[in-house]
């Protein structure tokens, strides 16, 4: 009896320790036209179901400035525009996103990036239309510990909400948000 209680307690402890990792799920959608895998990553943050679909290109020896030109709107991925879906209201600084789908674009810079949230969805990655922008918010720019070969977009749960993080090459851009 004591032994089975110990095993049950150990299994519960392992399950609880694994719970944060289970909050993120990544599924490959298709291989991509240029060889960049396309994924859907899903999170549950403060009761919100969030997903981001994007192409994950590799640097393959290219310079950051060639693939993410400073001062220009970038699709933030490969092939199709990057899509964020949420079933709850998200607040990025002064920008409020109602439940729904949006495309995410960025404007890389040397000292800061800008996150561009666009109302149009389903377009290719070169079909950006500024008139469809819902808004823009500044992103903090840092250098990762080591260069990131493959584009990674992540949502990190925080005590105050969450942080959207984009890493590629020698750039890590992030912006905090809350869930309502």
C-alpha positions as CSV (number, residue, x, y, z in Angstrom):
1,X,0.0,0.0,0.0
2,X,2.7,2.4,1.0
3,X,4.7,1.5,-2.1
4,X,1.7,2.2,-4.4
5,X,1.0,5.5,-2.7
6,X,4.7,6.4,-3.3
7,X,4.4,5.5,-7.0
8,X,1.2,7.5,-7.3
9,X,2.8,10.6,-5.7
10,X,5.9,10.2,-7.9
11,X,3.7,10.0,-11.0
12,X,1.7,13.1,-9.9
13,X,4.9,15.0,-9.3
14,X,6.3,14.1,-12.7
15,X,3.0,15.1,-14.3
16,X,2.9,18.4,-12.6
17,X,6.6,19.1,-13.5
18,X,5.8,18.3,-17.1
19,X,2.6,20.5,-17.2
20,X,4.4,23.8,-18.4
21,X,6.0,21.9,-21.3
22,X,2.6,20.4,-22.3
23,X,1.3,24.0,-22.7
24,X,3.2,24.3,-26.0
25,X,2.6,22.0,-29.0
26,X,4.2,22.3,-32.4
27,X,2.9,20.6,-35.5
28,X,4.5,20.6,-38.9
29,X,2.0,21.8,-41.5
30,X,3.9,21.3,-44.8
31,X,7.5,21.4,-46.0
32,X,7.3,24.9,-47.7
33,X,8.1,26.0,-51.2
34,X,11.7,26.9,-50.6
35,X,12.5,24.1,-48.1
36,X,11.5,26.0,-45.0
37,X,9.2,23.9,-42.8
38,X,5.9,25.4,-41.9
39,X,4.6,24.9,-38.4
40,X,1.7,25.7,-36.1
41,X,2.7,26.2,-32.5
42,X,0.0,26.4,-29.9
43,X,0.0,27.7,-26.3
44,X,-2.4,28.1,-23.5
45,X,-1.6,31.3,-21.6
46,X,-3.8,32.7,-18.8
47,X,-6.8,30.8,-20.3
48,X,-6.2,32.0,-23.9
49,X,-5.7,29.4,-26.7
50,X,-3.1,30.9,-29.0
51,X,-1.5,29.6,-32.1
52,X,1.1,31.0,-34.6
53,X,1.5,29.5,-38.1
54,X,4.8,30.4,-39.8
55,X,7.6,29.3,-42.1
56,X,10.8,28.5,-40.3
57,X,13.7,29.5,-42.7
58,X,17.3,28.7,-42.0
59,X,20.1,31.3,-42.3
60,X,22.2,29.0,-44.4
61,X,25.2,31.3,-44.1
62,X,23.3,34.5,-45.1
63,X,23.7,37.7,-43.2
64,X,20.8,38.9,-40.9
65,X,20.5,42.1,-42.9
66,X,19.9,40.2,-46.2
67,X,17.0,38.2,-44.8
68,X,15.6,40.8,-42.4
69,X,16.4,44.2,-44.0
70,X,16.4,47.0,-41.4
71,X,13.6,49.6,-41.7
72,X,11.5,47.4,-44.1
73,X,8.4,45.4,-43.4
74,X,9.3,41.8,-43.2
75,X,6.9,38.8,-43.3
76,X,8.5,37.3,-40.2
77,X,8.9,33.9,-41.7
78,X,9.0,32.2,-45.1
79,X,6.4,31.9,-47.9
80,X,2.9,32.8,-46.5
81,X,2.4,35.6,-44.0
82,X,2.7,34.6,-40.4
83,X,-0.7,34.1,-38.7
84,X,-1.6,34.6,-35.0
85,X,-4.9,33.2,-33.8
86,X,-6.4,33.9,-30.3
87,X,-9.7,33.0,-28.6
88,X,-9.3,35.8,-26.0
89,X,-8.5,39.5,-26.1
90,X,-4.7,40.3,-26.1
91,X,-3.2,43.6,-25.2
92,X,0.2,44.6,-26.6
93,X,1.0,48.0,-25.0
94,X,-1.7,50.3,-26.5
95,X,-2.7,47.8,-29.1
96,X,-5.7,45.6,-28.3
97,X,-6.5,42.4,-30.4
98,X,-10.0,41.0,-30.2
99,X,-10.4,37.2,-30.5
100,X,-9.7,36.2,-34.1
101,X,-6.9,35.8,-36.7
102,X,-4.2,38.3,-37.6
103,X,-1.0,38.4,-39.6
104,X,2.2,39.4,-37.9
105,X,4.9,41.4,-39.7
106,X,7.9,43.1,-38.2
107,X,10.1,46.0,-39.1
108,X,13.6,45.0,-38.0
109,X,16.0,47.8,-36.8
110,X,19.4,48.1,-35.4
111,X,18.2,49.2,-31.9
112,X,14.6,48.3,-31.8
113,X,12.0,46.3,-33.9
114,X,8.4,47.1,-34.5
115,X,5.6,44.4,-34.4
116,X,3.0,45.1,-37.1
117,X,-0.4,43.4,-36.6
118,X,-2.5,43.3,-39.8
119,X,-6.2,42.4,-40.1
120,X,-5.8,40.7,-43.5
121,X,-5.2,37.0,-43.4
122,X,-4.5,34.2,-46.0
123,X,-2.1,36.3,-48.1
124,X,1.3,35.4,-49.3
125,X,4.3,36.8,-47.5
126,X,4.9,39.5,-50.1
127,X,1.3,40.7,-50.2
128,X,1.6,43.2,-47.2
129,X,-1.0,46.0,-47.3
130,X,-0.4,48.8,-44.8
131,X,-4.0,50.0,-45.0
132,X,-5.0,46.7,-43.3
133,X,-2.7,47.4,-40.3
134,X,-4.5,47.2,-36.9
135,X,-1.5,48.7,-35.3
136,X,2.2,48.7,-34.4
137,X,4.1,48.3,-31.2
138,X,7.8,48.6,-30.3
139,X,9.7,45.4,-29.6
140,X,12.8,45.2,-27.4
141,X,15.9,44.0,-29.2
142,X,18.6,41.8,-27.7
143,X,21.3,39.4,-28.8
144,X,20.7,35.7,-28.1
145,X,23.5,33.9,-26.3
146,X,24.5,32.3,-29.6
147,X,23.2,32.9,-33.2
148,X,19.9,31.2,-34.0
149,X,20.1,29.3,-37.3
150,X,16.4,28.6,-37.8
151,X,13.7,31.2,-37.2
152,X,11.9,30.6,-34.0
153,X,8.7,32.4,-32.8
154,X,7.7,31.6,-29.2
155,X,5.3,32.8,-26.5
156,X,6.8,32.7,-23.0
157,X,4.4,32.7,-20.1
158,X,5.2,35.3,-17.4
159,X,3.7,36.3,-14.1
160,X,2.3,39.5,-15.7
161,X,0.9,37.8,-18.9
162,X,3.3,36.6,-21.6
163,X,6.0,37.7,-24.0
164,X,6.0,37.2,-27.8
165,X,9.6,36.4,-28.8
166,X,11.1,36.2,-32.3
167,X,14.7,34.9,-32.7
168,X,16.8,34.5,-35.8
169,X,20.5,35.0,-36.5
170,X,21.9,37.5,-34.0
171,X,18.5,39.0,-33.1
172,X,16.0,38.4,-30.3
173,X,13.0,40.7,-30.5
174,X,10.3,40.6,-27.9
175,X,7.2,42.3,-26.7
176,X,5.1,41.7,-23.6
177,X,1.3,41.3,-23.7
178,X,-1.6,40.5,-21.4
179,X,-4.7,38.4,-21.8
180,X,-8.1,39.8,-20.9
